[in-house]
Every structure is written in C-alpha cells, then in structure tokens.
Amino acid sequence: MRQAQRIQQQMETVQASIAQKTIETTSGGGAVKVVVSGDGQLKAIHINPDAVNKDDVAFLEDLLLTAINQGLTQAKEISNKEMGSVTQGFGLPGMF
C-alpha cells in the first residue's frame, strides 16, 4: 500500500513538472510559431507579419495546423516519457 501511495505522489509531482514545461514549434520556415504547455494546452500563436497574405489564408491555416500538431505531439511524447519512468515495471493497466 505504501508503494502505491509513493507512486501516486511521484506521478503527481511528475504531472506538475510536465505542466510547467513549454514546447515551441514552428512551421513554414518560422512563419508560424506556437507554444504548447507540457499538459497539452495551446499557450500562444505567433505569426510573422511577412507570412500574412490576405489572398492565401488557406496556406496560413495549414501552417498553423502543422505547428500546433507538432507542439501537441511533442508535449504528449514528453508526458509519456516522464510518466513512464514513474510507472515503469508496475504494469498498471491503462497507464501509458
């Protein structure tokens, strides 16, 4: 029982640490940058003014989707890696 409590405390600590991390990704050669927190929250979108062309909004939308998805994927990978180190060897069903 103590071991389960210790693991839960470690998991909570790791989750808090992950939430504090930020991931920055870009697309379009830096035309679009997004910032995502380690817990998967989109925190910021930065668009280079030179990338904005009112006649090509679809291109800008594609750049945003690419950068956001990259950031979210990286945040998930970091979370899985760090949480996996806590639960490694315990074979907890449904966990990472």
Secondary structure as the mmCIF struct_conf table of DSSP 4:
data_model
#
loop_
_struct_conf.conf_type_id
_struct_conf.id
_struct_conf.beg_label_comp_id
_struct_conf.beg_label_asym_id
_struct_conf.beg_label_seq_id
_struct_conf.end_label_comp_id
_struct_conf.end_label_asym_id
_struct_conf.end_label_seq_id
HELX_RH_AL_P HELX_RH_AL_P1 ARG A 2 GLN A 20
STRN STRN1 THR A 22 SER A 27
TURN_TY1_P TURN_TY1_P1 GLY A 28 ALA A 31
STRN STRN2 VAL A 32 SER A 37
TURN_TY1_P TURN_TY1_P2 GLY A 38 ASP A 39
BEND BEND1 GLY A 40 GLY A 40
STRN STRN3 LEU A 42 ILE A 47
HELX_RH_3T_P HELX_RH_3T_P1 PRO A 49 ALA A 51
TURN_TY1_P TURN_TY1_P3 LYS A 54 ASP A 55
HELX_RH_AL_P HELX_RH_AL_P2 VAL A 57 THR A 87
TURN_TY1_P TURN_TY1_P4 GLN A 88 GLY A 89
BEND BEND2 PHE A 90 PHE A 90
TURN_TY1_P TURN_TY1_P5 PRO A 93 GLY A 94
#
